[in-house]
């Protein structure tokens, strides 16, 4: 019931639900107190609305966003409370008193100051916004000024509105005591604080506090590009939730010659993991098309999105779809892939997948390069790493349509978890849902929350049960030490999160975020230390729900002994470990047909929606002799992911180099043809040939 209320209220926790209920009840109580009238009831109810509202803002509750959408935003809520205070004065027979006039006038002046402050904040943000956001690029020539203090800019609307508190308190005390001077004093304090806020903000609009104009910034970027001469670009566009799709390629990009990352959304730039690769975020299509990318020979695309066209139009580079995973999903055979010069897959399976789909991608345009990201995945030894097996449940999300085969979560998720919790021999469950879970289908979000509740309840029961009490007590000190290590490492990672001043805006961070290899090396070492301490910070019998960027999916692979998942790249990647796995036939097509349709499940235990077959996977984990699919997994690993030698990164780099050579040859050929006198080709200057217009358009320079 509580989980249903949380879902309906669009809040993220029980404490947020409580705050939402208090705020929802608080305003009617304020109105009732004003009508009765009762001063102290009014004060208590008003205080509750202030506190609950502030708590929801600090938690970043989605409810606050929803209230804005239905015209019940924070400004309206504050105005309603102030109007109810005026109503209280009228009901106390103070309608003709000077206190009433002063209160009304002060509230009007206060909202006028709010308007001025809002305009200032908007102007400051606009004038400090550059056409690009960068990382690891020297912009010292631009002399970008420091950003205004964060405490002035963050949640500025709420901060300004909360300055009405002295006025509200003053008017209330004046009404209660009959001494109107308290009301006058409160009005003066609120008005003075609002004016002071504006005066402190105003200097940020001085010419020396704003960033250079867009043409100068873009010229500086072009100057840097001409000096750096990038050769390989990783191009990405998407929502901030899809940042994992570009983050998975960062280590591979660090190992290619003169790499560059081009992003299209500012939200992605803030979600990008630490890297030494230069990064340019260019939201404007026109700005991107006018950047000097004439030295780029290979462009890599991690997703099929509409904005790819802004770079695909450039003929001087070769364009490659590398994707963000290798699976039997429809996305892995998208006909859009025909637009690229090449499509890179992990192994032979990707090539065969396109051939079977017959979507227009030619076999000669497919190159097998392995999966460089899989290097951190440890190969299974055949033995459990803990006293009891650990099973990872990593379902994919519900997808953009209602196909029952998209995810196991809706029809089988709870059954899978219950079967694992009720297994004859105990297992530990790590549950890692897809980051997009629930964004389209509320049912998926509800199932996700019920699975979390199941795991929390079972973990609590284990902690209290005598079976685990001895192990829990014996390792309590070690777990606490690990938890302390997690906190210590997180604090250090936070301090290393940016190389700029804490609170700096995008422009200031672009100026200061220059590659520091020592810092990046320390971050890498600390993340490994954090991962080790994280898994030791709770008992090996305790279930875990893993969301967010850390620990990473591959860390969960290494911590588990088996996995249950859906048709997605997660399955293909897990096969690199050689561990037993199960995949759910949520659409109910039958085991034989399911294996025929989906390459990655040919060495899997196939689960129906009731998950009764999960015992076979658990038996393979407990007893290698019962693992009838081990040899098949090894064969499938080679088919899906390619050979182990040469390594994936060696194959990847070789493919980049080969394509760069092709691009150079193409550009040299075009230049040669354009330099030949038209007379030598027997052409009449006055009559262009039938292919000239098409050739001229194709051979146009990068700018245009």
Secondary structure, DSSP 8 states (H G I E B T S, - for coil): -HHHHHHHHT-SSHHHHHHHHHHHHHHHHHHHHHHHT-HHHHHHHHHHHHHHHHHHHHTT-HHHHHHHHTT--HHHHHHHHHHHHHHHHHHTT-TTSHHHHHHHHHHHHHHHHHHHHHHHHHHHHHHT--S-EEES---GGG-------HHHHTTHHHHHHGGGHHHHHHHHHHHHHS-THHHHHHHHHHHHHHHHHHHHHHGGGSGGGS---HHHHHHHHHHHHHHH---EEEEE---GGGTHHHHTTHHHHTTSTTEEEEES-HHHHHH----SSEEEE---HHHHHTS--TT--EEEESS--GGGHHHHT-TTSEEEE--S---SSGGGG-GGGGGSSEEEESSHHHHHHHHHHTSS--GGGEEE---GGGGG-----SS-SSSS-EEEEE-----SS--TTS-SHHHHHHHHHHHHHT-SS--EEEE---TTTTSS-HHHHHHHHHHHHHHHHHHHHHHHSHHHHHHHHHTHHHHHHHHHHHHHHHHHHHHHS-SS-TT--HHHHHHH----HHHHHHHHHHHHHHHHHHHHTS-TT--EE--SSSS-HHHHHHH-SEEEE-SSHHHHHHGGGT-EEEEE-TT---HHHHHHH-GGGTTSEEE-TT-TTHHHHHHHHH-GGG-TTHHHHHHHHHHHH--SSS-HHHHHHHHHHHHHHHHHHHHHHHHHHHHS-GGGGT--TTS--TTHHHHHHHT--S--
